[in-house]
Amino acid sequence: MQDIHLARILIGGIAAGLVIIVGEYVLNAILLAEHWAELRHDFGISQPGTAQYASGSILTLSYGVVLIWLYAAMRPRFRSDTKAAVVAAFTFWFIAYVLFLLSVWANGFVTLGIAIVSIVRGLFEAPLAALIGARVYGLGSGFTK
């Protein structure tokens, strides 16, 4: 049984988190910017400031660490690191994207359109983040295909 290496989880998780941050920025700050502005207006919320962006970035990096922790925990159960990364990604996607976004939508905090677009985008973002984070985690440890 392989050990889980906490330092490699943090490093791989930061790499995965950076992938997620870039994806979140492109989706929310560029593609859905007008929709988010409308929602902020409807709720009477001002434009996010530096503190909100910083805390959001830290939370997103934490998502990356959790994703790579899932990967590291699943690694011994699969024949390949790639398969473990993909399974971890879809597990993470279901929890962090599907369940979270549908609950936020069900409570009226986002539109169904924003929720669906974010969920579908997560189908690409989570596996990419997991594969990159897993690759970083596996550097120097005999990463397998």
Secondary structure, DSSP 8 states (H G I E B T S, - for coil): -----HHHHHHHHHHHHHHHHHHHIIIIIIITHHHHHHHHHHHT-----HHHHHHHHHHHHHHHHHHHHHHHHHGGGSS-HHHHHHHHHHHHIIIIIIIHHHHHHHTTSS-HHHHHHHHHHHHHHHHHHHHHHHHHHHTTTT---
